[in-house]
Amino acid sequence: MQFTKEKVDKGVVEREFDIEVSGERVPAVIWAPQDASGPRPLVLMGHGGSQHKKTPGIRARANIYARELGYAVAAIDAPGHGDRISRDEAERLSQEVGARVRGQGPGGGMDEARLKAMAERTRQAVPEWAATLDALQSLAYVGEGPVGYWGVSMGTAIGVPFVADEPRIRCAVFGLAGLRPGAREFEAAAKRIEIPIEFAFQRTDPVAPLEHGLTLFDAFGSKEKSMHINPGGHLEIPRYEGDSWQRFYERHLGRGN
């Protein structure tokens, strides 16, 4: 674990760092209260397709959780994203994902080649997240406190297999992703998840059809789970869902010191 950058903003410190997993550099970032000491709740945040570890939504929520709840919050660049690719590659990826979000592609915006690429990305990202969690819990101001996960869209595609195999995760927010016919490994992973789940979904999302979202929600093995379905497309989750997520984490993870 090698720290590379640090800055403080209104009582929250943001530290960028790298870890190495299977010979691959994984860029990461952690936010925490500036005066943090001792163990505290940690939320891991998985970004969406074409985004990165410090995408505005993640950074905003991380600062709120650190400032208002005393949490540590961490994110990594998924394989093929963020600081792991060039600016030109990032721009092409943004255009491709934007087209899918607008429904300009076969199969609800996802063809077989893209599904295969996502499966490979997930296989690489799951052990990277586990190694990141190991590294984070070695920090004195994180420790072995309770851990939550947040990730919608690609953050769910990667997050479901990760959370299914990670016993340290106590609760998770997923959304904007579904269970497609024939995705047996993904379905098996969802069934292994028994922790509390909050699932956010959009009624007219061309990337994740509602019927696939309902199938994924039903597959989760959790006794405590709720699905919030709102009008609109992939990028139109209402702001008030963020308030619900914050209450969800506080209920299951408590507050930091």
C-alpha positions in Angstrom: 0.0 0.0 0.0 1.7 3.2 -1.2 0.1 6.6 -0.6 0.6 9.1 -3.5 -1.5 12.2 -2.8 -3.3 13.8 0.1 -5.6 16.8 0.6 -7.9 18.1 3.2 -11.3 19.8 2.6 -13.6 21.0 5.4 -12.4 18.4 7.9 -12.2 15.4 5.5 -8.9 14.0 4.3 -8.7 12.4 0.9 -5.7 10.1 0.4 -4.9 8.4 -2.9 -2.9 5.2 -2.8 -1.9 2.2 -5.0 -1.8 -1.5 -4.2 -0.5 -4.3 -6.3 -2.6 -7.3 -7.0 -1.4 -10.2 -9.3 1.3 -7.8 -10.7 -1.3 -5.2 -11.6 -1.3 -1.6 -10.1 -4.7 -0.8 -8.6 -5.2 2.9 -8.0 -7.4 3.7 -5.0 -8.6 6.5 -2.7 -9.8 6.7 0.9 -11.7 9.5 2.6 -11.9 9.8 6.4 -12.4 12.5 9.1 -9.3 14.6 9.4 -8.9 13.7 13.1 -9.9 10.1 12.8 -8.3 7.6 15.2 -9.3 4.1 16.0 -11.7 1.7 14.2 -14.8 3.0 12.4 -17.3 1.9 9.8 -16.0 1.6 6.3 -18.1 1.9 3.1 -16.6 0.5 -0.1 -17.9 2.3 -3.3 -17.9 0.7 -6.7 -18.2 3.2 -9.6 -20.2 2.7 -12.8 -19.1 2.0 -16.3 -16.8 4.7 -17.9 -16.5 6.4 -14.5 -13.6 6.3 -12.0 -12.8 6.1 -8.2 -13.3 9.9 -7.7 -16.3 10.4 -9.9 -18.4 13.3 -8.5 -21.2 11.2 -7.1 -18.8 9.0 -5.1 -16.7 11.9 -3.9 -19.8 13.8 -2.7 -21.2 10.8 -0.8 -17.8 10.0 0.6 -17.4 13.5 2.1 -20.9 13.4 3.5 -20.3 10.0 5.2 -17.0 11.1 6.6 -18.2 14.5 7.8 -21.6 13.5 9.1 -21.3 9.9 10.1 -17.5 9.6 11.0 -17.0 6.9 8.3 -14.1 5.9 6.2 -15.0 5.5 2.5 -12.9 3.9 -0.2 -13.0 3.4 -3.9 -10.8 1.8 -6.6 -10.5 2.2 -10.3 -12.1 -0.9 -11.9 -10.0 -2.7 -14.5 -10.0 -0.7 -17.7 -11.1 2.5 -16.0 -9.8 5.7 -14.4 -6.0 5.9 -14.0 -5.6 2.4 -15.5 -6.2 3.7 -19.0 -5.2 6.7 -21.1 -7.4 9.9 -21.5 -8.1 8.9 -25.1 -9.3 5.4 -24.0 -11.4 7.0 -21.3 -13.1 9.3 -23.7 -13.9 6.4 -26.1 -15.2 4.4 -23.2 -17.4 7.3 -22.1 -18.9 7.6 -25.6 -19.6 3.9 -25.8 -21.3 3.8 -22.4 -23.2 6.9 -23.2 -24.7 5.3 -26.3 -25.8 2.2 -24.2 -27.4 4.4 -21.6 -29.4 6.1 -24.4 -30.4 2.6 -25.6 -28.4 2.8 -28.8 -27.3 -0.8 -29.0 -28.7 -4.4 -29.2 -30.0 -6.3 -26.3 -30.9 -3.4 -24.1 -27.6 -1.7 -24.8 -25.5 -4.8 -24.0 -24.4 -7.3 -26.7 -22.6 -10.6 -26.2 -19.1 -9.1 -26.6 -19.8 -6.5 -23.9 -21.2 -9.1 -21.5 -18.1 -11.2 -22.0 -15.9 -8.2 -21.3 -17.8 -7.4 -18.2 -17.5 -10.9 -16.9 -13.8 -10.8 -17.3 -13.5 -7.4 -15.7 -15.5 -8.8 -12.7 -13.2 -11.8 -12.3 -10.3 -9.4 -12.1 -11.9 -6.8 -9.9 -13.2 -9.2 -7.1 -9.8 -10.2 -5.8 -8.7 -6.5 -6.2 -11.5 -5.4 -3.9 -10.6 -8.1 -1.3 -6.9 -7.0 -1.3 -8.0 -3.4 -1.0 -10.1 -4.2 2.0 -7.2 -6.1 3.6 -5.0 -3.1 3.1 -7.6 -0.6 4.5 -8.2 -2.6 7.6 -4.5 -2.4 8.4 -4.8 1.3 8.9 -5.2 2.5 12.5 -8.1 4.9 11.7 -10.1 2.1 9.9 -9.3 -1.1 11.7 -11.8 -4.0 11.7 -14.9 -2.0 12.1 -18.2 -2.8 10.3 -18.0 -2.7 6.5 -20.7 -1.8 3.9 -20.7 -1.8 0.1 -22.3 0.6 -2.4 -22.3 0.2 -6.1 -24.9 0.5 -8.9 -24.7 -0.4 -12.6 -21.2 -1.8 -13.1 -20.8 -1.4 -9.4 -23.5 -4.0 -8.9 -22.1 -6.3 -11.7 -18.8 -6.4 -9.8 -20.2 -5.9 -6.3 -22.6 -8.9 -6.2 -19.8 -11.6 -6.7 -17.5 -9.6 -4.4 -20.1 -9.3 -1.6 -21.2 -12.9 -2.0 -17.6 -14.1 -1.2 -16.7 -11.5 1.4 -17.9 -12.3 4.9 -16.7 -8.9 6.2 -19.5 -7.0 4.4 -22.5 -6.4 6.6 -24.9 -4.6 4.3 -25.0 -3.4 0.7 -26.7 -1.0 -1.7 -27.0 -2.3 -5.3 -29.0 -1.1 -8.3 -29.3 -0.3 -12.0 -28.4 -3.9 -13.0 -30.3 -7.1 -13.5 -30.2 -10.8 -13.8 -30.2 -11.8 -17.5 -31.4 -15.3 -18.6 -28.5 -17.8 -18.5 -26.3 -15.8 -16.1 -26.0 -18.8 -13.8 -22.8 -17.7 -11.9 -24.3 -14.3 -11.2 -27.5 -15.8 -10.0 -25.7 -18.2 -7.7 -23.7 -15.3 -6.3 -26.9 -13.3 -5.6 -28.4 -16.3 -3.8 -25.4 -16.5 -1.5 -25.9 -12.9 -0.3 -27.9 -12.9 3.0 -27.0 -9.5 4.4 -29.4 -6.5 4.3 -29.8 -5.1 0.8 -31.3 -1.9 -0.5 -31.8 -2.0 -4.3 -32.3 1.1 -6.4 -33.9 0.8 -9.9 -35.2 3.0 -12.7 -38.5 2.2 -14.4 -37.4 2.9 -18.0 -33.7 2.0 -18.0 -32.5 0.7 -21.4 -29.4 -0.8 -19.9 -31.2 -2.8 -17.2 -34.8 -3.8 -18.1 -37.2 -3.8 -15.2 -37.9 -7.6 -15.5 -34.2 -8.3 -15.1 -34.0 -6.1 -12.1 -37.0 -7.8 -10.4 -35.4 -11.2 -11.1 -32.1 -10.1 -9.5 -33.9 -8.7 -6.5 -35.8 -12.0 -6.1 -32.6 -13.9 -6.3 -30.9 -12.2 -3.3 -31.0 -14.6 -0.4 -31.4 -11.7 2.1 -34.4 -11.8 4.5 -34.1 -8.0 4.8 -34.2 -6.4 1.4 -36.1 -3.6 -0.3 -36.3 -2.4 -3.9 -36.9 1.2 -4.7 -38.3 1.7 -8.3 -38.4 5.3 -9.6 -39.5 6.8 -12.9 -36.8 7.6 -15.5 -33.7 6.2 -17.1 -30.3 5.0 -16.1 -28.9 8.3 -14.9 -32.0 9.6 -13.2 -31.9 8.2 -9.7 -33.6 10.8 -7.5 -31.5 12.7 -5.0 -33.7 11.5 -2.1 -32.4 7.9 -2.7 -29.1 9.2 -1.3 -30.8 10.1 1.9 -32.2 6.6 2.1 -28.8 5.1 1.6 -27.4 7.2 4.4 -30.1 6.0 6.8 -29.6 2.4 5.7 -25.9 2.5 6.5 -26.4 4.3 9.8 -28.9 1.6 10.8 -26.6 -1.3 10.0 -23.1 0.1 10.5 -23.8 2.7 13.3 -21.7 5.8 13.5 -17.9 6.5 13.7 -16.2 8.2 16.6 
